[in-house]
Amino acid sequence: MEFLRPATLPEALAVKAERPGAVPIAGGTDVMVELNFDHRRPEALLDLTGITELGEWSTTNGTIRLGAGVPYTRLIDELGKRLPGLAMAARTVGSPQIRNRGTVGGNLGAASPAGDTHPVLLATGATIEVASTRGSRMIAADDFYLGVKRNALEADELITAVHLPDAKAPQQFSKIGTRNAMVIAVCSFGLALHPERQRVGAAIGSAAPTPRRSRAAEDFLSGELADAGLWESPAPLRDSVCRRFGELVAEGTEPIDDVRGSAAYRRHALSVLARRTLTWAWQEYRAGERSCA
């Protein structure tokens, strides 16, 4: 196995074009596990850690461009208030050592249904920036996940950044596992309020072949909030609304039975997570609206 270490992004893209079978590695928190257990034996590893621009983030017109190589620790420390949902998910990833190395770009490249950041990326409407020697393109998070550990990247493309809106309202993330971190999620859920569009974003993880939006639940809750005028005048949510939201989230899953949990348990757990995260986010939204008033 060859170890390739380009110094610049153009050089990395040229190598990837010439050697499409080369596997990108940055933090290595997923790739090295597969290598150690002999689940993968690529022809070459493409080390991206020396490419400075992949480890940078910037803001333009209310959108944050998060470099694919920014580790979770920096995301939490530097962008925790601006990307609260993503920071919540990042805090549950592995140990401090793993968070110092792991990246959102790596999570996207692995495309595991259980990846912790995926539900938040879907709920917030993130866009993934990818590049090759042919140019760059943007892929909506909705279109990025194609199957179990399969994504929309072409063989010669690399993930360069993730674009997310600067949070204007509460966001939440929660997951079920044998403990709060250092564990693969039995199931997970991300929620984002978008009052400027009078919409709610909601997505599940580890309960279908891919991470996915809970579209029926989103439409139901967005309609309930708009019809009752709650975006402008926030009041406590009826228990029946929260429960129906949770039911719709559970109905939109395709879980399996495995060593971490049964399909029935995942559906039940996600209905609970949906209700809880909605309650927390809405309480925060009401408190923020009262402060503004």
C-alpha positions as CSV (number, residue, x, y, z in Angstrom):
1,M,0.0,0.0,0.0
2,E,1.4,3.4,-1.0
3,F,1.2,6.5,1.2
4,L,0.7,9.6,-0.8
5,R,1.0,13.0,0.9
6,P,0.2,16.1,-1.3
7,A,1.0,19.5,0.0
8,T,-1.7,21.5,-1.7
9,L,-5.3,20.9,-2.8
10,P,-4.6,21.1,-6.5
11,E,-1.9,18.5,-6.0
12,A,-4.3,16.3,-4.0
13,L,-6.9,16.5,-6.8
14,A,-4.4,15.6,-9.4
15,V,-3.3,12.6,-7.5
16,K,-7.0,11.6,-7.0
17,A,-7.6,11.9,-10.7
18,E,-4.6,9.7,-11.5
19,R,-5.3,7.3,-8.7
20,P,-9.1,7.2,-8.1
21,G,-8.6,4.1,-5.9
22,A,-6.6,6.0,-3.4
23,V,-8.5,6.4,-0.1
24,P,-8.4,9.9,1.5
25,I,-7.3,10.0,5.1
26,A,-7.3,13.0,7.5
27,G,-8.2,12.1,11.1
28,G,-8.2,8.4,10.2
29,T,-10.8,7.6,12.9
30,D,-12.8,5.5,10.4
31,V,-10.2,4.5,7.8
32,M,-7.7,3.2,10.3
33,V,-10.3,1.0,12.1
34,E,-11.2,-0.6,8.7
35,L,-7.5,-1.2,8.0
36,N,-6.8,-2.6,11.4
37,F,-9.6,-5.1,11.1
38,D,-8.7,-5.8,7.5
39,H,-12.1,-4.7,6.3
40,R,-10.4,-2.6,3.6
41,R,-7.1,-2.8,1.8
42,P,-6.8,0.1,-0.7
43,E,-4.1,0.5,-3.2
44,A,-3.0,3.7,-1.6
45,L,-3.8,6.2,1.2
46,L,-4.1,9.9,0.3
47,D,-3.1,11.9,3.3
48,L,-4.8,15.3,3.4
49,T,-3.5,16.5,6.7
50,G,-0.9,18.8,5.1
51,I,-3.5,20.8,3.1
52,T,-4.0,24.0,5.1
53,E,-7.2,25.3,3.5
54,L,-9.1,22.1,4.4
55,G,-8.6,23.0,8.1
56,E,-10.1,26.5,7.8
57,W,-13.6,28.0,8.1
58,S,-15.1,31.3,7.0
59,T,-18.4,33.1,6.9
60,T,-20.0,34.8,3.9
61,N,-23.5,36.3,3.9
62,G,-24.8,34.3,6.8
63,T,-23.4,31.0,5.6
64,I,-20.5,29.2,7.3
65,R,-18.0,27.3,5.1
66,L,-16.5,24.6,7.2
67,G,-13.4,23.1,5.8
68,A,-13.5,19.3,5.5
69,G,-10.4,19.0,7.7
70,V,-11.6,21.1,10.7
71,P,-11.6,18.7,13.6
72,Y,-14.6,18.3,15.9
73,T,-12.8,19.9,18.8
74,R,-12.3,23.2,16.9
75,L,-15.9,23.0,15.6
76,I,-17.1,22.8,19.2
77,D,-14.8,25.5,20.5
78,E,-15.0,28.0,17.7
79,L,-18.4,27.5,16.2
80,G,-20.5,26.0,19.1
81,K,-22.8,29.0,19.3
82,R,-23.2,29.5,15.5
83,L,-23.7,25.8,14.7
84,P,-25.3,24.5,17.9
85,G,-26.8,21.3,16.5
86,L,-23.6,20.3,14.8
87,A,-21.6,21.1,18.0
88,M,-24.0,18.9,20.0
89,A,-23.4,16.0,17.7
90,A,-19.7,16.6,17.7
91,R,-19.6,16.4,21.5
92,T,-20.9,12.8,21.3
93,V,-18.2,11.6,18.9
94,G,-15.7,9.3,20.5
95,S,-13.2,10.4,23.1
96,P,-11.4,13.7,23.4
97,Q,-8.6,12.1,21.4
98,I,-11.0,11.1,18.6
99,R,-12.6,14.6,18.6
100,N,-9.1,16.1,18.2
101,R,-8.6,14.1,15.0
102,G,-12.0,13.3,13.5
103,T,-13.8,15.6,11.0
104,V,-17.2,16.3,9.5
105,G,-15.6,15.7,6.1
106,G,-14.5,12.2,7.2
107,N,-17.9,11.5,8.6
108,L,-19.4,12.4,5.2
109,G,-16.8,10.3,3.3
110,A,-17.6,7.2,5.4
111,A,-21.4,7.8,4.9
112,S,-22.3,5.4,7.7
113,P,-26.0,5.4,8.5
114,A,-24.9,5.8,12.1
115,G,-22.7,8.8,11.6
116,D,-23.4,11.4,14.3
117,T,-23.3,14.6,12.2
118,H,-25.6,13.4,9.4
119,P,-29.0,14.1,11.0
120,V,-27.9,17.7,11.8
121,L,-26.5,18.3,8.3
122,L,-29.9,17.2,6.9
123,A,-32.0,19.1,9.4
124,T,-30.1,22.4,8.9
125,G,-30.1,22.1,5.1
126,A,-26.3,21.8,4.7
127,T,-24.6,21.6,1.3
128,I,-21.4,19.6,0.6
129,E,-18.7,21.1,-1.6
130,V,-16.7,18.6,-3.6
131,A,-13.9,19.1,-6.0
132,S,-11.8,17.4,-8.7
133,T,-9.5,18.5,-11.5
134,R,-12.7,19.0,-13.5
135,G,-13.9,21.7,-11.1
136,S,-16.0,22.0,-8.0
137,R,-19.7,21.3,-7.4
138,M,-22.2,21.6,-4.6
139,I,-24.3,18.6,-3.4
140,A,-27.3,19.1,-1.1
141,A,-27.1,16.9,2.0
142,D,-30.5,15.5,0.8
143,D,-28.8,14.1,-2.3
144,F,-25.5,13.0,-0.8
145,Y,-26.4,9.7,0.9
146,L,-27.0,7.0,-1.7
147,G,-27.0,3.8,0.4
148,V,-25.2,2.0,3.2
149,K,-21.8,3.7,3.3
150,R,-22.3,5.0,-0.2
151,N,-22.2,8.7,-1.1
152,A,-22.6,10.8,-4.2
153,L,-18.9,11.4,-4.8
154,E,-17.4,10.5,-8.1
155,A,-14.2,8.4,-8.1
156,D,-11.9,11.4,-8.7
157,E,-13.6,13.8,-6.2
158,L,-12.7,14.9,-2.7
159,I,-14.9,16.6,-0.1
160,T,-13.5,20.1,0.5
161,A,-16.0,21.8,2.7
162,V,-19.5,21.8,4.2
163,H,-21.7,24.9,3.9
164,L,-24.3,25.5,6.7
165,P,-26.5,28.5,7.5
166,D,-25.5,30.4,10.6
167,A,-28.1,29.3,13.1
168,K,-30.9,31.9,13.7
169,A,-33.0,29.7,16.0
170,P,-32.5,26.7,18.3
171,Q,-31.2,23.4,17.1
172,Q,-31.0,20.1,18.9
173,F,-29.3,16.7,18.5
174,S,-29.7,13.6,20.6
175,K,-28.8,9.9,20.3
176,I,-29.4,6.6,22.0
177,G,-26.4,4.4,22.9
178,T,-25.1,2.3,25.7
179,R,-23.5,5.5,26.9
180,N,-23.5,9.2,25.8
181,A,-20.2,9.1,23.8
182,M,-17.6,6.7,22.5
183,V,-20.3,4.5,21.1
184,I,-22.0,3.9,17.8
185,A,-25.6,5.3,17.9
186,V,-28.4,2.9,18.2
187,C,-30.4,5.7,16.7
188,S,-30.1,9.5,16.5
189,F,-32.1,12.5,15.7
190,G,-31.4,16.1,14.6
191,L,-33.8,19.1,14.8
192,A,-33.6,22.6,13.6
193,L,-36.1,25.5,13.7
194,H,-36.2,27.8,10.7
195,P,-38.5,30.7,11.7
196,E,-37.5,32.8,8.8
197,R,-39.1,30.2,6.5
198,Q,-41.6,29.0,9.0
199,R,-40.2,25.5,8.6
200,V,-38.8,22.8,10.8
201,G,-36.0,20.5,9.8
202,A,-35.8,17.0,11.2
203,A,-33.7,14.0,10.4
204,I,-32.8,10.5,11.7
205,G,-29.7,8.5,11.9
206,S,-29.0,4.7,12.3
207,A,-32.6,3.8,11.5
208,A,-32.6,3.4,7.7
209,P,-30.2,2.4,5.0
210,T,-29.1,6.0,4.9
211,P,-29.5,9.1,7.2
212,R,-32.8,10.7,6.1
213,R,-35.1,13.6,6.5
214,S,-38.3,13.0,8.4
215,R,-40.4,14.8,5.8
216,A,-43.9,13.9,7.0
217,A,-43.0,15.0,10.5
218,E,-41.5,18.2,9.2
219,D,-44.5,19.1,7.1
220,F,-46.9,18.3,10.0
221,L,-45.1,20.4,12.6
222,S,-44.4,23.3,10.2
223,G,-48.1,23.4,9.3
224,E,-49.2,23.2,13.0
225,L,-46.9,26.1,14.0
226,A,-47.8,28.3,11.1
227,D,-51.6,27.7,11.3
228,A,-51.6,28.5,15.0
229,G,-49.4,31.6,14.6
230,L,-46.8,30.2,17.0
231,W,-43.8,31.4,15.0
232,E,-44.8,35.0,15.8
233,S,-46.4,34.5,19.2
234,P,-44.8,31.4,20.7
235,A,-46.9,29.5,23.2
236,P,-46.5,26.1,24.8
237,L,-47.0,23.2,22.3
238,R,-49.9,20.9,22.9
239,D,-48.9,17.4,24.0
240,S,-50.9,16.0,21.1
241,V,-48.8,17.9,18.6
242,C,-45.5,16.7,20.2
243,R,-46.7,13.1,20.3
244,R,-47.9,13.1,16.7
245,F,-44.6,14.6,15.6
246,G,-42.8,11.7,17.3
247,E,-45.1,9.2,15.7
248,L,-44.5,10.5,12.3
249,V,-40.7,10.5,12.8
250,A,-40.9,6.8,13.9
251,E,-43.2,5.9,10.9
252,G,-40.6,7.4,8.5
253,T,-37.8,4.9,9.5
254,E,-36.6,1.6,8.1
255,P,-34.7,0.1,11.0
256,I,-33.2,-3.4,11.3
257,D,-32.6,-5.7,14.2
258,D,-28.9,-6.0,15.1
259,V,-26.6,-6.4,18.1
260,R,-27.1,-2.8,19.1
261,G,-30.9,-2.8,19.2
262,S,-34.1,-4.1,17.6
263,A,-36.1,-2.4,14.9
264,A,-39.0,-1.9,17.4
265,Y,-36.8,-0.3,19.9
266,R,-35.3,2.1,17.4
267,R,-38.8,3.2,16.3
268,H,-39.9,3.7,19.9
269,A,-36.6,5.5,20.9
270,L,-36.8,7.9,17.9
271,S,-40.4,8.9,18.8
272,V,-39.2,9.8,22.2
273,L,-36.1,11.6,21.0
274,A,-38.3,13.6,18.6
275,R,-40.6,14.7,21.3
276,R,-37.8,15.6,23.7
277,T,-35.7,17.5,21.2
278,L,-38.8,19.4,20.0
279,T,-39.7,20.3,23.6
280,W,-36.2,21.5,24.4
281,A,-35.9,23.5,21.1
282,W,-39.3,25.1,21.5
283,Q,-38.7,26.1,25.1
284,E,-35.5,27.8,24.0
285,Y,-37.3,29.5,21.1
286,R,-40.0,30.9,23.4
287,A,-37.4,32.1,25.9
288,G,-35.5,33.8,23.1
289,E,-38.6,35.5,21.7
290,R,-39.5,36.8,25.1
291,S,-36.0,38.2,25.5
292,C,-36.3,40.0,22.1
293,A,-39.7,41.4,23.0
